[in-house]
Amino acid sequence: MGADIRQFLFCLETEATAMKLHTAAILLLFWLGVFTVHTVKGSASSQPMRKFSCVKLSTKQWNIRNFVNYEKQQVPIDAIMFITAGGIRICVSPSQKWVQAAIKRIDENRPAKRK
């Protein structure tokens, strides 16, 4: 009967050790997941993502009164993206003289930021 008790106790010890290893493995995977999500989120959120990018430039000279905003872009090409009141986006070269005049007009019409 003593051998049966020893075998039973040995089985209990083996199960307890297996459960500890199983729990440790689950905790390790959990923390790796948390670390990975934190790292990915941090690196992705540190760089703003553009919804729109200029890949082709318009050569037409546009009526600057239609523009309400603009965005400067350097990648994939150097460009100014003008935005109309209707939300239309027009990409042009920043080196054109009329483009600089349009930027100046938009900047002048923006309300001053309060401190």
N, C-alpha and C positions, 0 to 999 in steps of 0.2 A: 504494500500500500504506500510505503514511503517513496518509491520510485514514481508512482502516479502523481503524487503531490509535487515532487520536484519537476516533473515534466510539465505539470499544469502551471507552476510558478515560472518556469522558463518560457512557456508560451505567453504568459502575461507580460513578462519583461520584454520579449521580442515585439509584441504588439504595441507596447508603450513606446519603445524606441522607434518603431515604424511610424507611429502617430506623431511623435516629436519631429521626425525628419519630414513627414508630409506637411505638418504645420509650418515648419521652417521654410520649406520650399514654396509654399503658398505665400507666405509673408515676403519672401525674397522677390517673387514674381510681382507681387503687388507694388512693392517699393520701386522696382525697376520700371514698372508701368507709370507710376507717378512721376518719377524722375524724367522719363522719356517725354511724357506729355508736357511737363514743365519746360524742358529744354526746347522742344519743338515750338511750343507756344511763344516762348521768349524770343527765339530767333525770327520767327515769322512776324510777330507783332512789332519788332523793332524796325522793320522796313515796311513803309506803307505800300499796299498793293494798288496799282492803278487798274481801274476798270477799263479805261480806254487808252490806247497808245497810237501815236501817229506812225504810220509806215509809208505813207505817200503824202507829198506836199502839193497843195493847190498853188498854181501859178497866177491865178486871177487876183486882181485887186478888188477887195470887197468894200462895201459901204461900212465904215467903222461905227456908224450910229446904231447898227444892228447888234453890236457886241456888248454883252453885259459882264463878261468875265473872261479870264484866260488862265492857262497853265503853261509853265515852261517845262520842256522835256529835252533830255539829252540822249536817252536810250530808247529805241534802237537808232533813232536819228535825231539830230538837233532840230527842234521845232517849237513853235508857239501854237497851242491849241486854243483858238478863240471859241467862245460859247455864246450862242445867241439867246435871246429871251425865250425862244421856243425850245431851247435845249439842243439845237443843232451844233455839232462840233466841226470846226474847220481848221485844218492843219496847214500852216504856212511857214516859210523860212524866216527866222528871226532877223536876218540881215537886211531885209527890205525896209526902205525908209517909211513907207506907210504903216508897216507893222509896228515900228517904234512909236509912231504917232498914236496908233490905236491903243497901245499899252499905256501910254501917258494919259490919254483921255479916260480910260477905264480907272486908272489909279486916282486921277483927280476927282472922279465922280463917286468913289467909294466913301462912305461915311468915315470920319476920323475915329480911330480907336481911342476909347476913354481909358485913362490910367487910374 
